[in-house]
Amino acid sequence: VRARLDWAIVWVLIYTIFFLLRNVINNSASIYLKYCYNRAKSKTKYHTDLHYQQLNDAFFDNPENLNICKRALSYAGIGGENFFNYIFSFLSNIIGIISLILVLTPFKWWISCFLTLMMLYRVVLEYKMSKKEFEFKKERTLTDRQIGYFSRLTNERGTLYDIRIYNLFDYFYNKFYGYFEYNTKCYVNHEKKMLFYKVLLQIPFVIQNLILYSYIGYQLYAGNVTSGDFTLFFAAVSNFNILLGNIKNSFTQLAPMCLEAQNYEDFMSVEEIYLLKNNNVVINEIQKIEFDKVSFKYPGKDFFILRDVSFKVYAHEKIQIVGVNGAGKTTIIKLLLGFYEPTQGEIKINDISLKHINLNSYWARIGTIFQQYNIYSMSAIENVVFDMSENKENFVKSVFSKLDLLQRFEKEPMGLKTELSKTFSERGTNLSGGEKQKISIARALCNYGEMLILDEPSSALDIISEDKFFNIINNSDKMVLCVYHKLKNSFKPDKILVLDNNKCLGYGDHSTLLNTCEKYRNLYNAQENKRSKE
């Protein structure tokens, strides 16, 4: 009896040590897990978002690529947290398992082996289930994106006016509900298929209870164990099952984590055709650009949006690009900036193929105004120069003054440090459409490079502001390419590029094109007739 008591004390002490060690790990995890996760998450976000910036526009024209992108960004948001949870949980449960094996050892060695075998059965089965769950989620990515899109439309500030004026709430909601209902039916059908596996998961519990109850019941009946041993046995078995279940969950969570990580890997290793060509030739100054028989069709399309387009632009020249809607004017801008690669032909900068140029050095020489410009919830000066390391306030003030924008901010208590929204501060300000475009114009004019690329840069400006803006452009010594539909205006280009039917129909000054280019002459006369009627 004395010996059994000594062994019992030893087992209790060992179990207590392992129990305390397990709790120390759990408490340490609670302290450091969030820190480690946040560090890992910030690093993952940096590399993911940096890779996102290196994708060309062709990547985003492919819906399946957008599905890959969504899955990868989802993993980047939670994948690191799941991994750290897995590591700490696994270590903690292993220690708990060891302590309970020591408790069960006085009974029969095969009990621990038997429970472990039942756990392995469940691990294999749940691994298969997790793969099926992963494939199902992967198939649903497109529908999930559609649900998310139409769900957001009814609660975004940008769509509020359209929904009110055109009474679109029910229309958008029905679109959302249609996709949501379809997704729900798919989930129900999927769960029906998974029911078979869930039934198979219950089999080891039935076998386990039958064998263990039979064993300990017989031992109790034969007098080999006491009622206290009986209670200790099932308490230990119960805890053993819980910890085995936790380890099993760790393994089954590891499988989808690995599969989700594959989504991330797929995104980070996209085909080379979808990556911007950022090569070694550094551009320190733009003196000449050339389109040499450039043809282009968008990914997935059979027709060319541009065919055999050729023209040259030299330093200080100002070029206007005109043509009807869909003629390819904005496409020329995207090609020139390297967002797409030509299907045929070549674009040269300073007689060097754009394919060989370091795009970051090239972009640094260009100020741009796009049709869709962004105003950020930051100060006015940050929206223009994106750099507070140097004192650029006087430079920005001079540009704002030319655009009649300075007085607008002198009224604000924070001046140029006024935030351009009220998203984060009540002291911020909301701009009109024209003021937002002036901020975009100031952003381009504050660039120190030699070239300006403008795509309908004055669409939101009043006549007076438009005249002042183009006077600034006319007096600038920068190379300018401007997509602008008005042929008689304040902009005084040196040459005009006329696009129609996917081709360049003319390239020259106004007088030359009136005599040689029928399309240009028709466009000009149409605008003149409209102006005379007004």
Phi, psi and omega in degrees: 000319180299318180296317179297322179294318178299316178298318180300317179297317179300312180299318180296318179296315179298315180299319181296318179299313180294323179297315179295319179299319179298319180290326176298316179297317180298316181292321177296321179299318182296331180281313190262344185299312182297320179297310181298318181297315182296322177296314181295321181295318181294321178293316179297317179298319180300310183291324179294311182292326177295318178295322178302320180291340183269002180273139177277173185293336180297329178300317186280352176276353181254113182303324180295326175296324177293326175295315178300317181298316180298316181294321180293317180293326176296316178296318181299331181282325186233348185300317180296318180298315179299321181295314179295320176301319180298313182299309183294319180296318182297313180298317180298316183287328177298316178297319177297321179298316181300318181295322181284330174299321178296324179290321184279344183304319180298341180277271179217138182295330186288343183296314179297319179296319180297314180296321178295321179297318177297322178295319180297322176302315181291325178298313181298316182293317182288334174297316177297320179295319181295325177295319178294322177296318180297313180297323179295314178299322180296318179294333185270002186301315181298313180296322177297322177294321178295319177298314180298321182295308183286337174292320181287332186301327185272001178221029176250142181298322185294336181258359187301314185292315179301317182296320180291310186293317184263006177054055189262359186302308182296324180296310180295321180296319179295324175298314178300313184295324179300311178293322181295318180294319177298316179297321180297317178297321178297320179294320179297313179298322178295317180295327176297320179292327182280347182301322180301316180292324180294326176293317179299330180293335182280341184301313181298329177295320179295312180298316181299310181296321181297312183290314184292319178295322179296316182296305185290330176295319178294317180297321177293319180294323181279353179083012180282338178227158178265172177296329176294319176299321180300314180295315179299319182300310184285333173294317179294316179299319180297313178294322179299316179297320180297313181291321175298321178297321178295318178294319177301318178295325178298316179293317182290333174286330181296324181299305178295330177298319178294320179292319177295322177297329177295323174302315180297318179295321178300319181291318184285347180236044179296162181302148184299333181295343181263005181256140175296139181276096183253085190264197195269340185285115182271134178259118178259345179198139179260114181251338184199140170233150183214131167260119184246097179051050183278127172237148183207137169228143183291149180306133179086357180255149181265347184250153179275134174272336173223143180218123175052047179272126180226133173193162179231145176228134182250168181308139177074353179285149179240123187240133173254134178251123183232162179158165180289170178301135178083008182285343179109017183296309180292330178298321177301319179297315181295321178293317182297327180275356178083012180288331171234159172256143178300144174289322176219160178082190187213144173251129183239141174241120184054039180068015177247132180302136179301335179297335185261001189264143172288111188295326181297319178291326180290312180297329181295342180266005189234133168257135186232146169230114180263165176298320177255104181252158184246137171246128188258153179283065177221180181292163180300315182293323177294325178296338184264313187250345178052033182200115180254008182287335178243156179278096182250011186298318181295322179295315179295321179300320181294322178291317178300322180297318179296331182265009183057039182248344185295317181300328179301322184267342175293339177283340183275139180302327183268359179058227181289351177270008177292131179287138186270045171183170175249025181295319184244348183211137177290342180276359176288177181223149176258131184263155172284170179300318180294321180294323177297320180291327177295324176298317178297320178295316179300322179301317180289319183290335180278355176286138185274001184287180185264355187227143173242133174242118188237127179241101185048063191283351185237024186297333182255005184269149172284171187299317182295314180296323179296317179298317180295320180297312182290334173295322176298316181294317182297326182271357179282152177263014182275154169289133185230129168242119188233117171278115186205127190278340181281130182266338176240105188201189182284343179282130183245083183283152174285323179219160180232132177257120184256122180246140175193143180052042174072007184231163171272113182267345180191150178208109182177190179279174186301312183296317181296317183291326177300328182270334189245343187240107183297319181299316179295318180298319179294318178297316182295315180295323179297319179289324178295318179297320179295319181294322182292327178289330179286000000 
